[in-house]
Amino acid sequence: MSKPVKADPALDPVVPLLKAIGLSQAKAVEAVKSPKIAAELKDIIEAYSLHTRAEKLDDKQAGLIVALAGQLVKSEPIAEEKRAYVVRKIADAQLKTVDQVTAAAKYVEGHPAPIDDADFDAHCGVGFSITAAELYAQIAKYTTSAGIAGWASLGQVISGVKNIPEFRWANTLEVKNTVEKVFNDTFGAKEAAKPKGKEPKKAAPVKAAETSSADADSASRKSVFEEGFLGQLHKPGENPQIRPEFREQHLAVTGGKVFTRFPPEPNGYLHIGHSKAIFVDFGYAAHHGGKCYLRYDDTNPEKEEAQYFESILEMVRWLGFEPWKITYSSDYFQRLYELAVELIKRDRHMYAIAVEEIKASRGEKSGQLPKACVHRTRPVSESLAEFQKMKDGFYRPKEANLRMKQDLEDGNPQMWDLTAYRVLETPHHRTHDKWKIYPTYDYTHCLVDSFENISHSLCTTEFVASRQSYEWLCDALEVYKPRQSEFGRLNLEGTIMSKRKIHALVQKGHVSGWDDPRLYTLIALRRRGVPPGAIVSFVSTLGVSTATSSIELARFEQVVRHYLEGTAPRLLMVLRPLKVTIENLPEDYLLMVEKPLHPKVAALGTTTIPFTRTLYIDADDFRLEDSKDYFRLAPGKTVGLFQAPHPITCTSYKTDPSSGQVIELICRLENAAEVKKPKAYIQWVAEHAASGSPVRIDETRVFHQLFKSDQPSADFLDDVDSNSLEVVKGAMIETGFWSLAKRALTEARRDGKNRTEKALKDSAQGESSPEDDTPRATSEQLVGNECIRFQGLRVAYFAVDKDARLACLDEADEVDPARKQGDYLVLNRIVSLKEDSGKAA
């Protein structure tokens, strides 16, 4: 039996009507390929007599009528009065772009008649105009104020400018071209700039874990999720669908709860900017009693490695969050492929050879509007055959791509026939050699969001322009359509977060690795000793809006300092020891002094330390020349010893014969009741071998800002401060360190075990990803040497580095810990203390 002959679209009776309102033959034929849109167009044209109108529409207005019809068939039926209102706005040339028409259709769908003219105009950009000179001036001002350093930030500026409310309705192409002109005038020709490294796609409590990070600033966090950007998000089910049943099916699966996802690309380590995405994605779901996926966007095997998969899960859990499910884009490769075939059959895909040809047709080299590829109109059967050849490995990388057939006349470059599939020959981390073709982010992300019934697809503002193609693809395939909403990303001044640049720092030896504590990757901050709760607290205090948060490092450090102030035990410490002999005490003198580990947090307990004839103070607390504004130790001067019963007076000193440097002080212990109360108290530790005092530190690493400037230049390697790492040998701390360290690790291991058991019980990780190499929650992910944190009293906050070897801390028994043969103690300065005005120099 022969197949029925498909009707020729050119013979559709709606075509003459479309031509009568100003559409070309080719565009008219394209418009009627969708029966639903054709029927809607016929109704609009005849209902409002657009084809017999005395004042004819121009071709642009006719195209907007087609765009309106496309929007109307996707939405719920709207009242005739509302439809007539939008048509009149188009016919009167008040709505001038597809973007405006899209906003108008959504506006009238959600607002009752009669429509408020002023509110409609403001919402849809009616009357918006800006001259080329004004646009240039505003973009130049934005570029300067944002501290942009070169061409590497081109995409950031385009997204940032479009995110400014005043430019919401500016033509995307005009904005792009003007930004490029500003950059060319400011930074010179693009060819002279270094290429921009590819940034990770970002989009990060199901339930924040029961750790300090989950408890930090709960009142502040509540306002973050209820006010501003997050407070204005739609409720589950309110995102418009092309079919009403999609909403019903979605709500049936989710139970009307919020479903989010954190979708990192596993091609590098997470940095401080990702902590905001993690906080928003996981936190928003948790606040509303919903669920959050950790989904690896593993569509590019050329840049993905197992270490990144493992590190991402570790960092998410370290910050205090537990994924509801762990999934991968690769879980859906077969389903994505089948939908690509379906899209070809719907004639919404095209096949194109040669990547260079794609760039040329998109206008990426010329700066012009895109033009149709020669393969855009090829028969569906040929496109299917060519796609099969791609899948079978007939083509090499860059020889063939599958592109989506979108709208080349749209002002948004994200609608210029984006690539859906490309050929790659690198084996995939999970699927190995099964696939020769891999879906792109633009094709994959929205569909996997749909598969997983995401209610709120939260991402950063560089993806604003992608929202249109995101929604277009879901509607083109007629699947459930999540709602994408964009918030401003987090940047820290004085550092870099580009993977390409950090890799260069590592390769050139400027830093020791991706976890070098001078970096702001999360693994580096963890190694430095920054508590995860401090990072969550920092992000929550910034709020969430559409504006990029560019924060000074000093502000971040102040939040960390404030967090540690109420949680870190305090130990006596001398960074650069200077020996003190108390001449009026006998050789065997010993007084055990009990002191609190925190003056305001009794729950941290107390420790007992020895006071003997031989002490050590910090060399900075002594100088030979006294003055009226100097209150620490000098010859003939009296000072107090912090938390010791009596002050001391320096009576003499000894120097090194060769260098003249002071190497020992001779002091007298005073009766506190007989001398005037000292104006200053200094740090000290005592020599007492029997109790293991003092604890000698092999290395104390003090980290300073890695770059000399707050805005590392394009030549960032030349901006590295060679003195950013200071290593101090021989510092000393009190013996209370050992019991504190043992307790900190014991508690961390217990909490980590409890959290992990609960996570494994509550999660459904294995349901979606049965592969053996799927990262799993383990208690070891949450415990490391950095759990041992303390304040060196009036010195700084410190944590134990991963390089340290402390054998006694691995023992399970209750024996008092002490230094053992082979131990090597390394401390990292987490953050300095505020300047103490009472400790004059």
PyMOL commands that set and color helices and strands:
alter all, ss='L'
color gray80, all
select helices_A, chain A and resi 9-11+14-20+25-31+35-47+50-52+59-74+80-91+98-110+117-124+132-145+151-163+165-167+172-187+190-192+212-215+218-226+228-231+244-254+272-287+306-318+329-345+355-361+380-391+413-415+441-451+461-463+466-476+499-507+522-528+532-542+553-565+602-604+619-621+689-691+716-719+736-762+765-768+779-782+785-787+807-810
alter helices_A, ss='H'
color red, helices_A
select strands_A, chain A and resi 259-262+291-296+325-328+349-353+400-404+419-423+437-439+456-460+483-487+490-492+549-551+570-571+573-574+577-582+590-596+606-612+614-618+638-641+648-655+662-669+681-682+685-686+695-696+699-703+725-728+732-733+789-792+796-800+826-832
alter strands_A, ss='S'
color yellow, strands_A
deselect
rebuild
show_as cartoon
